[in-house]
Amino acid sequence: MDFFNSLTLDLKMLVVGIAGCVLLALFSGNRKSEWRYMVVLTVLSAAGVYRFTQLRGVDDAQRSAAIRPAPDAAPVPAKHKPLVSTSAK
C-alpha cells in the first residue's frame, strides 16, 4: 500500500485502469469485447511502464533539489534576571 501511495496521481489512475481492464477482460462473456479490453490493457500497461521509468529520473532530481540543509542551531540566549515585584517596596 505504501508503494501505491508513493505514486503520482497519473500513475495511480493508470494502475486503477489496468486493474479495471483485467477484471473486465476476465468476467466479460463476449469474445470480441475481451479482445478490446486486452488491447486497452496493453496500451495502459505500456503507458504505465513508460511513465514509471520516466518519473524515476525526474523524481530523484526533484527530491535532491527539494532537500535543504538543516539550519545551524540558534545560540542559546543569556539567562535574564527574573522579574522582581516593585509593589513590595
FIDRENDREN-922856 format. One record per residue (C-alpha): residue number from 0; z negated, x, y negated. Coordinates in pm, 1 decimal, decimal comma. Each point is the difference from the previous one (the first is absolute). Layout:
BEGIN
resi: NUM&up: Z&east: X&north: Y;
...
end
This chain:
BEGIN
resi: 0&up: 0,0&east: 0,0&north: 0,0;
resi: 1&up: -66,3&east: 292,7&north: -232,1;
resi: 2&up: 356,8&east: 116,6&north: 55,0;
resi: 3&up: 138,2&east: -341,4&north: -96,5;
resi: 4&up: -219,8&east: -14,2&north: -310,3;
resi: 5&up: 115,4&east: 346,9&north: -104,6;
resi: 6&up: 364,5&east: -113,5&north: -12,0;
resi: 7&up: 164,8&east: -109,4&north: -321,3;
resi: 8&up: 90,8&east: -363,6&north: -54,0;
resi: 9&up: 367,7&east: 43,3&north: 88,4;
resi: 10&up: -85,8&east: 170,4&north: 329,0;
resi: 11&up: -254,3&east: -272,1&north: 80,3;
resi: 12&up: 270,2&east: -261,2&north: -55,4;
resi: 13&up: 236,7&east: 192,8&north: 228,9;
resi: 14&up: -265,2&east: 20,9&north: 273,5;
resi: 15&up: -66,7&east: -373,2&north: -21,8;
resi: 16&up: 375,2&east: -70,0&north: 4,8;
resi: 17&up: 47,0&east: 218,7&north: 305,7;
resi: 18&up: -287,1&east: -172,1&north: 180,2;
resi: 19&up: 143,6&east: -341,1&north: -91,8;
resi: 20&up: 344,7&east: 94,0&north: 132,4;
resi: 21&up: -150,0&east: 123,1&north: 324,9;
resi: 22&up: -188,8&east: -326,2&north: 47,7;
resi: 23&up: 304,8&east: -209,7&north: -88,1;
resi: 24&up: 219,9&east: 199,7&north: 235,9;
resi: 25&up: -250,0&east: -32,3&north: 283,5;
resi: 26&up: -59,9&east: -372,5&north: -31,1;
resi: 27&up: 346,2&east: -114,2&north: -105,3;
resi: 28&up: 173,9&east: -210,3&north: 261,2;
resi: 29&up: 349,0&east: 57,4&north: -131,6;
resi: 30&up: 187,8&east: 316,1&north: 104,4;
resi: 31&up: 204,3&east: 9,4&north: -323,8;
resi: 32&up: -305,8&east: -19,3&north: -224,8;
resi: 33&up: -173,2&east: 266,2&north: 209,9;
resi: 34&up: 293,0&east: 229,9&north: -74,1;
resi: 35&up: -33,4&east: -67,7&north: -375,5;
resi: 36&up: -373,3&east: 66,7&north: 8,3;
resi: 37&up: 58,2&east: 329,1&north: 178,7;
resi: 38&up: 257,7&east: 104,7&north: -261,1;
resi: 39&up: -242,2&east: -87,4&north: -280,6;
resi: 40&up: -276,4&east: 183,9&north: 187,1;
resi: 41&up: 219,2&east: 310,9&north: 25,0;
resi: 42&up: 82,1&east: -9,3&north: -371,1;
resi: 43&up: -364,0&east: -52,5&north: -99,2;
resi: 44&up: -114,4&east: 279,2&north: 231,2;
resi: 45&up: 256,0&east: 240,0&north: -143,5;
resi: 46&up: -105,6&east: -92,0&north: -354,1;
resi: 47&up: -366,7&east: 45,4&north: 93,2;
resi: 48&up: 55,8&east: 341,6&north: 155,3;
resi: 49&up: 208,4&east: 114,1&north: -296,2;
resi: 50&up: -252,8&east: -129,4&north: -253,1;
resi: 51&up: -295,2&east: 147,3&north: 189,6;
resi: 52&up: 156,1&east: 346,4&north: 18,3;
resi: 53&up: 100,3&east: -9,7&north: -367,7;
resi: 54&up: -341,5&east: -123,9&north: -106,9;
resi: 55&up: -197,8&east: 281,6&north: 160,9;
resi: 56&up: 153,1&east: 272,4&north: -218,1;
resi: 57&up: -50,0&east: -196,3&north: -319,9;
resi: 58&up: -349,3&east: -107,4&north: 100,1;
resi: 59&up: -118,5&east: 357,6&north: 52,5;
resi: 60&up: 139,9&east: 107,4&north: -336,4;
resi: 61&up: -158,6&east: -295,0&north: -178,3;
resi: 62&up: -330,7&east: 53,0&north: 175,6;
resi: 63&up: -14,9&east: 368,8&north: -98,2;
resi: 64&up: 94,3&east: -88,0&north: -359,3;
resi: 65&up: -263,2&east: -273,7&north: -17,0;
resi: 66&up: -285,1&east: 218,7&north: 122,5;
resi: 67&up: -176,9&east: 143,0&north: -298,9;
resi: 68&up: -245,9&east: 287,2&north: 18,1;
resi: 69&up: -361,7&east: -102,1&north: -29,0;
resi: 70&up: -135,7&east: 44,7&north: -353,2;
resi: 71&up: -267,1&east: 262,7&north: -53,8;
resi: 72&up: -351,8&east: -133,2&north: 6,9;
resi: 73&up: -141,0&east: -71,5&north: -343,6;
resi: 74&up: -291,6&east: 222,8&north: -97,6;
resi: 75&up: -340,3&east: -158,8&north: 30,5;
resi: 76&up: -129,8&east: -88,2&north: -347,6;
resi: 77&up: -329,3&east: 152,4&north: -111,3;
resi: 78&up: -307,7&east: -212,1&north: 52,1;
resi: 79&up: -97,7&east: -197,4&north: -304,8;
resi: 80&up: -353,1&east: -29,9&north: -125,7;
resi: 81&up: -139,2&east: -338,4&north: 106,1;
resi: 82&up: -40,4&east: -261,5&north: -269,4;
resi: 83&up: -345,6&east: -30,7&north: -147,4;
resi: 84&up: -131,1&east: -320,2&north: -143,5;
resi: 85&up: -65,5&east: 14,4&north: -374,3;
resi: 86&up: -198,9&east: -319,9&north: -13,2;
resi: 87&up: -313,9&east: 174,3&north: 130,1;
resi: 88&up: -12,7&east: 240,2&north: -295,8;
end
